[in-house]
Amino acid sequence: MSHKLKAKNFEKDFFEERQKIDLDYTSYGQWQGQYTWQTLEVIQKTDPMDLVIDVGCACGNLVKGFRDTLLPKRTIGYDVSEYMLQQGRNKFGHGEDLIKFDGAHKIPLLDACVDVYHSQQVYEHIPEELIGASFAEARRVIKPGGVVYICLAALKDLYSEEAIRFDPTHITIHRVVWWMRQAQKAGFVFDLESYDRLARSHRKPNKGARRNYWQRHTEWTTLILKPI
C-alpha cells in the first residue's frame, strides 16, 4: 500500500485516515451484505438463532449485515472505540446493539450464550499477551454447537510481514500455525468442512465479479473454529 498509515489509536484520527484510502467503516452495500450471508451459509447457520456477535465491529456495518439476514434474534457489535461506535449508531441506528468493551478478552456476556462469534481483521490489533485470553473468552461465550469465525492478517506466502506492518496498529504478527495453536489451546478444533464451503462459495464482493471473497482476498487468513 502506497499510503503510509500513522494513527495508532482507534479514534477519530484512525477513522479519518482510513477514509482517505477508501476504507470507510460506515460504508454498506453488496460487499457487506453478501459477506455476512456467506459467513452464515458456510458455517451452516441459516436457521433462526438467538445471538450473533461481531467482536471489534468498528462502526457496525457487518452488524447491520448480520441483522439484515433476519436470522439472529439479536446481533451485538463490540468495539474498544466509542468514537467508531457512535459513527455507527448515527449511520445505522444500531442503538444499544453497539457496545463499548475493554477488549476481546473481556466480553460482557454470560457463558455459552452465543451462536456465532465473528471477528474480521481484529486479532492482529490485540496485544500478544492477551491473545490466549481472547481465544479463551470466545470459548467461554460460545454455545455447544456454535461457531467462531475469525478473519485476520497472518504471515504466509501471500502476505508478508512488510505487507502487514503498513498499519502501525497491527501489533501481533505470526504465521498461521501460531494462530491455530492459540485456538487449540483454548479448546477449539478447525472446521475444515466449513472452510471448504468458504472456498467454493458463490457469494461475490461486487456485482459482476468473477472471483468470490476467498479468491479475491488472498491476504486473509480465516479460522473457522468449533468448540471441542
C-alpha positions in Angstrom: 0.0 0.0 0.0 1.5 3.4 -1.1 -0.2 5.4 1.7 1.6 5.2 5.0 -0.8 4.9 7.9 0.2 6.7 11.1 -2.7 6.6 13.5 -2.0 4.3 16.5 -5.3 4.7 18.2 -8.8 3.7 17.2 -10.5 7.1 17.5 -11.2 10.0 15.1 -7.7 10.1 13.5 -7.8 6.3 12.8 -11.3 6.6 11.2 -10.5 9.6 9.0 -7.1 8.3 7.9 -8.7 5.2 6.6 -11.5 7.0 4.9 -8.7 8.7 2.8 -7.6 5.3 1.5 -11.2 4.3 0.7 -11.6 2.2 3.8 -14.8 3.6 5.2 -16.2 1.7 8.2 -19.6 3.3 7.7 -20.0 2.0 4.1 -22.7 -0.6 3.4 -23.6 -2.3 0.2 -23.2 -5.6 -1.6 -19.8 -6.3 -0.1 -21.1 -6.3 3.5 -24.4 -7.9 2.7 -23.0 -10.8 0.7 -20.2 -11.3 3.1 -22.5 -11.8 6.1 -24.8 -14.2 4.2 -21.7 -16.1 3.1 -20.4 -16.4 6.6 -23.7 -17.9 7.9 -24.0 -20.2 4.9 -20.5 -21.7 5.1 -20.9 -22.5 8.8 -24.4 -23.8 8.1 -26.2 -21.3 10.4 -29.1 -20.5 8.2 -31.9 -21.3 10.7 -33.1 -18.7 13.3 -30.6 -18.1 16.1 -30.6 -16.3 19.4 -27.3 -14.3 19.2 -24.6 -13.4 16.8 -21.8 -11.1 18.0 -19.2 -9.1 16.0 -16.1 -8.6 18.1 -14.2 -5.5 17.0 -17.1 -4.3 15.0 -15.8 -0.7 14.4 -18.9 1.2 13.1 -21.0 -1.9 12.8 -21.5 -2.3 9.1 -21.3 -6.1 9.5 -23.6 -5.9 12.4 -26.1 -4.4 10.0 -25.3 -7.2 7.5 -26.0 -10.0 10.0 -29.1 -8.2 11.3 -30.4 -7.8 7.8 -30.3 -11.6 7.2 -33.2 -11.7 9.8 -31.7 -15.0 11.1 -30.4 -13.8 14.6 -32.9 -12.6 17.1 -30.2 -10.2 18.2 -26.8 -9.1 16.8 -24.4 -7.2 19.0 -21.2 -5.4 18.0 -18.4 -4.8 20.4 -15.6 -2.4 20.0 -13.0 -0.5 22.1 -13.6 2.8 20.4 -16.6 4.9 21.5 -15.9 7.2 18.6 -16.3 4.5 16.0 -19.3 3.1 17.7 -21.0 6.5 17.7 -20.4 6.8 13.9 -22.2 3.5 13.5 -25.1 4.5 15.8 -25.5 7.7 13.7 -25.3 5.9 10.4 -27.2 2.6 11.1 -29.3 3.3 14.1 -28.0 0.3 16.0 -28.6 1.9 19.4 -27.9 -0.4 22.3 -26.6 -3.2 19.9 -23.3 -1.4 19.6 -21.4 -1.7 22.9 -18.1 -0.4 24.1 -16.0 -3.0 25.8 -12.5 -3.4 27.2 -11.3 -5.9 24.5 -11.9 -9.4 23.2 -10.5 -10.9 26.4 -13.5 -9.3 28.4 -16.8 -9.9 26.7 -19.8 -8.8 28.9 -21.9 -11.9 28.2 -22.9 -15.0 30.1 -21.3 -18.3 29.4 -22.4 -20.4 26.4 -25.0 -17.9 25.0 -23.5 -17.1 21.5 -24.4 -19.0 18.4 -21.9 -17.2 16.1 -18.8 -15.3 17.3 -17.4 -13.3 14.3 -14.4 -11.1 14.2 -13.0 -9.5 11.0 -9.4 -8.1 10.8 -9.2 -7.5 14.6 -7.0 -10.1 16.3 -3.8 -8.7 14.7 -4.6 -5.5 16.6 -4.7 -7.3 20.0 -1.6 -7.3 22.2 0.1 -10.7 22.0 -0.1 -11.1 25.8 -3.9 -11.0 25.5 -4.4 -13.4 22.5 -4.7 -16.5 24.7 -7.2 -14.9 26.9 -9.2 -13.6 23.9 -9.5 -17.2 22.5 -10.4 -18.4 25.9 -13.1 -15.8 26.2 -14.5 -16.8 22.8 -14.6 -20.4 24.1 -16.4 -19.3 27.2 -19.3 -17.5 25.5 -19.8 -19.8 22.5 -22.7 -22.3 22.8 -22.1 -26.0 22.3 -22.6 -26.4 18.5 -21.8 -22.7 18.0 -19.1 -21.5 15.6 -16.2 -19.0 16.0 -15.3 -17.3 12.7 -12.2 -15.2 12.9 -10.6 -13.5 9.9 -7.1 -11.9 10.5 -3.8 -10.9 9.0 -1.2 -13.7 9.4 2.2 -14.3 7.9 2.1 -16.6 4.9 3.5 -16.9 1.4 0.9 -14.5 0.1 1.1 -12.0 2.9 4.5 -10.8 4.2 5.4 -9.1 7.4 6.1 -5.9 5.4 2.6 -6.0 4.0 1.1 -6.4 7.5 3.2 -3.7 9.1 1.8 -0.9 6.7 -0.6 -0.4 9.6 1.0 0.5 12.9 -1.9 -0.9 14.8 -1.0 -4.4 13.5 1.0 -5.4 16.6 0.6 -9.2 16.7 2.2 -10.8 13.6 2.7 -14.5 13.4 2.4 -17.4 10.9 -0.9 -19.2 10.5 0.3 -22.2 12.6 0.9 -20.0 15.6 -2.7 -18.7 15.5 -4.0 -22.3 15.2 -2.1 -23.3 18.3 -3.7 -20.5 20.3 -7.1 -21.6 19.2 -6.3 -25.3 20.0 -5.1 -24.3 23.5 -8.4 -22.6 24.1 -10.3 -25.8 23.2 -11.2 -25.3 19.6 -10.8 -27.5 16.5 -10.5 -26.2 13.0 -13.7 -26.8 10.9 -12.3 -28.0 7.6 -15.7 -28.7 6.0 -16.8 -25.1 6.6 -13.6 -23.8 5.2 -14.1 -25.9 2.1 -17.5 -24.4 1.6 -16.0 -20.9 2.0 -13.5 -21.6 -0.8 -16.4 -22.7 -3.1 -19.0 -20.1 -2.1 -20.9 -18.4 -4.9 -21.1 -15.1 -3.0 -19.2 -12.3 -4.7 -18.0 -9.0 -3.2 -19.0 -6.9 -6.2 -21.7 -7.1 -8.9 -20.3 -8.8 -11.9 -17.2 -10.0 -10.0 -15.7 -13.3 -11.3 -14.0 -14.2 -8.0 -15.6 -14.9 -4.7 -14.2 -13.5 -1.3 -11.8 -16.4 -0.8 -10.3 -15.9 -4.2 -10.4 -12.1 -4.1 -8.9 -11.6 -0.6 -5.9 -13.9 -0.7 -4.3 -11.9 2.1 -6.9 -13.0 4.6 -6.5 -15.9 7.0 -9.8 -17.3 8.1 -10.1 -19.5 11.2 -13.4 -21.3 11.4 -13.5 -23.0 14.8 -15.8 -25.3 16.7 -15.6 -25.9 20.5 -14.3 -29.4 21.4 
